[in-house]
């Protein structure tokens, strides 16, 4: 309780583990769920709808979309510049 009064929190349980250990545990859980037959598997329609929702959510952030477009344009212009240079 003394730590809560100071405004600091300590991570416990799953959150306190390193990322690799978390991945290992999550992977085991996913494999077992599939073996038992109670894991959710997306249908093509569900996957399409989830992708659409994600796209809508991301595209609301105009600054983020502008950054994506800028980076794409830069990458394309760089790859075109490399294609046009004669071999040395």
Secondary structure, DSSP 8 states (H G I E B T S, - for coil): -HHHHHT-----GGGGS-HHHHHHHHHHHHHHHHHHT-S----HHHHHHHHHHHHHHHHT-HHHHHHHHHHHHHHHHHHHHHHHS---
